[in-house]
Amino acid sequence: IDVKKYTESAARQTAGLYDKLMATGERKSPQNFQNGVNRYCAYEGWISGFFPGSLWFLYELTGDPQWKTRASEQTERLERIKNLTSDHDIGFRMGCSYGNGYRITGDPAYRDVLIQSARSLATRFQPEAGVIMSWNPNKRWKCPVIIDNMMNLELLFNAAIYSGDSSFYKIAVSHADRTMEEHFRPDGSCYHVIDYSIKDGKVRHRQTAQGYADESIWSRGQAWAIYGYAVCYRETKDRKYLDQALKTFNMMKNLENMPEDLIPYWDMSAPNIPNEPRDVSTASCIASALYEISTMDVPDAAGYKMYADSIMVSLSSPAYRAALGTNGNFLLMHSVGSIPHNSEID
């Protein structure tokens, strides 16, 4: 993989996306390119941290100060989100933006925002169930927890280090442990939604929101699990977390219907495979997790890196990587938001 070549290509493509965003004159964040149109989300949108995170990575990869300027500008627009307590996605929003910004620059103001963001996330912890509530209660669920929430624990682990407040660490570990206990099937695959009772912490339902069916293998959910538990192992050195990440990955890897190019279908149990949409976001997340796992003390570490490299070869091919100036200046083609909600399909 020619990293320099693809970094330069990504920089040119992203510069075009940045220009499109600026031309709107609105304080929004790029969301997707759908039906020939660039779409944006408000800063409260769960993916609002992804674009500033991409800008920080480009600064890190190129050393070009214009990316630092753009990344800082797009990051600091999100500051008010640090007090948002209405859902669990503050880790996605602030970890990608302020988290990368602090990692790269060491700006203490960024650290303070991250600590406050973790405080906001911690307000959603439900002691009886031992988990962070993902979405607010509704007619269907009392305390819904989605596997996606594993991606927000890194914010808590980091805040514990930055602040010296061990309560953040304890909440993250409690959530990871209860999720490992309740979310997974014997084969290593995971449910999307577990609904708990707030009163006694017992499981009420095991269901899906974005997958094909309650018992199906929603692909991005498996990616969240693999990545999330790899992070938990990194931060705690508790081997059970790494074992869970690897069990879920090996389940996905060994599925008979995994495509040869390793870009999963949106749900590996969907009824019309091989004529189901692919999801490059799943593949990207799994590759990222595997690169980190390959640096850990695991048997056949090189094999995990090779699998991730194979994913990257596919993602960087014309089948998935958009040609310069096309695809609304987004880098990758063919993702799925939620087919059950008829949202962001391909």
N, C-alpha and C positions, 0 to 999 in steps of 0.2 A: 504494500500500500504506500503510495507516494504522499506522505503526510503533508509535505511542503506544498505540493501541487493542489491538494484538496483544501488546505488552509487558505491559500490564495484565492481559490475559487469561491470558498465560503465567504471570505471577506468581501469580494466583489458583489456577490449575490446579496449579502446582508446589508451592504451599503445602499443598494437599491431599495431594500425593504425599509431601511431607516429613512430614506428620502421620501418614500411613499407615506410613511407615518407622519413625518413632519409636514407634508403637504396637506394633510387633513386638518391641521390646525387644532386638533382635539387632544385632550390629555387621556389617551387610550393606549392600549397595548396590542400589537399584532396577535391575532388568534389563528386564522387559517385563510386559505384560498379555496373558495368553493363556488362552483357554477360560474367561473370566470370573474369572480369578484373577491377583492381582499376584504376580510372581515376583521373587526377589532372588538376587544372587550374592555369594559371599564376596569379601573385599577382594582376593584374588589373581585374581579374574575379570578378563578383559581389558578389560571396559567399566567397571570400578569407578571410574574417574576421570571418567566422563561426568556423573554426577549432581553432584558437587562443582563441576565445570566449569560446569554450567548455573546453579548457585547464584552463582558468581562473576560470570557474565554478567548475572544479574538485579541483583546489587549494582551493577555498572557501569552498567547501563541505568536503574536507578531511583534510585540514591543512598540507598536505604533501608538503614539500618545493620543491620536484622534479617537481611538477606541476607548481609552480611559475617560476622555471627556464625555463621549456619548453614553458610556456605561454609567458614569456618575450621575449624569442628568436623568437618565431613565430610572435609575435606582432611587434617587432621592425624591422622585415624584410619588413613590410608594410609602413614604414615611408614615403617613397617617394610618396605614393599615396595622401598625404595631399594636394598636389598641382594639383591633377587631376580634370579637369573641363569638361571633355568630356561627362559625363553623370551624372545622379542623384544618383547613387548607392554608393556614398562615405559614406553615413550614414550607410548602411549595412556593408561596409568594416571596417570603423573606429569605429563605435559605438560598434560593437561586440568585437573588439580587444582592441583598446586603451581606449574605453569607459569603458569596464569592468576592464581593467587594472588600470585606474585612480580611479574608484570607490573603488577598493579593496586595492590599495597601496597608493593612494594619491600622486603619483610621479608627481611633477610639469612639468617635461618634457612631460609627457603624456597629461597633460592639454593643453600645448602649441600646441601640434600636433592636438588635437581636435579643438581648436579655428581656426587654419589655415585650417583644413578640412572644417569647417563650412563656412569660407570665400570662399573657392572654390565652395562649394555647392551654396552659395548665388549668385555667378556670373550667375547662370542659371535662376534667377528670372526674369520673364517677367512682367513688371509693368502694361501694358495695360490689360492683362488677370488676373493679380494678382496671378500667379502660378509659380512654379518652373518647367521649361521644363524638362521632363524626358529623352527623346531621341532627338537627333539632327534632324532637318528638313530633309525630303527626298521627293521622288516623291509622296508618299501617304499622308504624314502629314506635316503640317507647324509648329505646336507647340504641339506635343503629350505629354499628361500627363496621366500616368498610376496610378491606385489606389495603386500600390506598393509604390509609392512615399510618402505615408503617414508614412511609416516606417522610413523615413529619417528625419522627423521633430524633433525627439528627439535629434539629433545632434545639431540642431539649438537652441532648448530650453536650452540645457545644455551649449552651447557656450555663450548664453546671460548671464547666471549666472556666468560662469567662467571669462568672459571678462568685464562684465558690459555694453556691447554694445547692446542696446535694438533693434537695427535693425534686429538682428537674430530672436528675438521673434516676431517682426512685420511681417517678411516674413513668418514664420511658421504659424501664425494665418491667414494671408491672404490666404495662400495656403489651409489651412484646411477649411476656410469658402467657398472659391470658389469651392473646390472639393465637399463639402457637398451640395452646390447649384446645381451642374451640373452632378455629377457622379451617383446619386442615383435615383432609380425608386420609385414609390409610396409605393411598398411593402417592401422597405428597402434594396433590392438587389442593387448591383452596377455594372455599366459597367466596363470594363477593361481600355479602352482607350478613352479619350476625346481629340479631336483635336481642338485647339483654333487658332484664327487668331492673329498673332503677332501685326498686325497693329491696330485693334480695339478691340481685346480681345473677340470677339464673338465665340460661338461654331460652328465649321465647321462640325464635325462628332462625332458620338458616336459609337464605334466599339469594337472589341476584337482583341487581337493578339494571346493569348495562350488559350483562351476558345473555346468552341465548336462553338458558333455563337455570333453575335453581341448582341443579346437579351438574351443570355443564362446566367446561374448563374455559372460562373467560380469560383470554390470553394476557391482556395487560395486567389483570389482577395477579397472574402468576409472576409477571415481571416485577410488580411492586413487592411481592413477597421475597423474591430472590434478592433483589437489591436491598430491601429493608433489613433483612436478616443478615446480609453481609455487613451492613453498617453496624448492626447491633454487635456482631462479633468483633469488629474493629474497635468499638468503643468499650466493650466489657471484657473481651478475651474469653467469654463463656462459649465453649465449643458447641453447645447444643444449638446455638444460633447459626453457626456455620453449617452444621449438619442439616438444619432445616433448609437453608438456602440451597445447598447442594442436592438435597432430596427433591425439592421442587424443580430445580433446573434439570436434573436427570430424568424426572418424569416427562417434562416437556421435550427434552432432547430425544427420548426413546419412543415418543408417540409415532405410530405407523404413518399417520397422515401429516407429519411435519414436512413441509415442502423442501425440496432439494436445496433451494437457495436460502433456507433457514429463516425466512421472513414469515412469521406465523399468520394464519388466518385470524380474523378478529376474535373468533371463539373456536377452539379446537374440537368442539362438539357440534358445531353448526351443521344443519342438515344437508346443505348443498355443496359441501366440499367436493371437488376442488374449485367450484364456481362461487366461492365466498370471498368477500373483500379481505385484503391483507391489512396488517397493521404494523407500519414501520416504527411506530412509537414503542411497541412491545419489543421489537428486535433491538432497537437502540438502547433501551433500558437494560435488557439482558446483557448486551455486549458490554455496557459500562460496568455492570456488576461483575461480569466474568474477568474483565481486566483487573479489577481490584482483587478478586479472589485469587487470581494467578500470582499475586504478590504475597499471598499468605502461606502459612505452613500447611500445605495440603499436598497429598499425593497427586502426581501428574499435573502439577501447576501449569506446565507448558501446554498440556492438552486443553485447559480452559482458555488460555490465551489464543491457541490455534482456532478454537471454535469462535471466539470473539472476532478474530481476524477474518474468518470466513463470512461472518455476518457483515463486517465492514466492507468486504469485497462486493457483496451483494448491494449494500446500501449505496456504495459509491458508483455503482453501474448505472447506465442510462435507464434501466428499468425502474429505478427508485430515486436517483439523484436528478433533480431538475436541471435542465440546461440553463445557462446564464440568461437572466432576463425573463425567464418563463416562470409559471407556477406562482405568480404574484410575488416573486423574489423570495419565496420560502425555499429552504434547502431540499427537503424531501417530499416525495409524492406518496400517496396511498396510505392514509391513516383512517381510523374509525373512532369517532367519539362514542356514540351510543346508538346502535341500530334499534333497540326497543323504543327509544325516544325519537327515532327518525332524525337524529342530530349528527352532523359532521360525518356523513358516510362518504368514504373515499375522499 
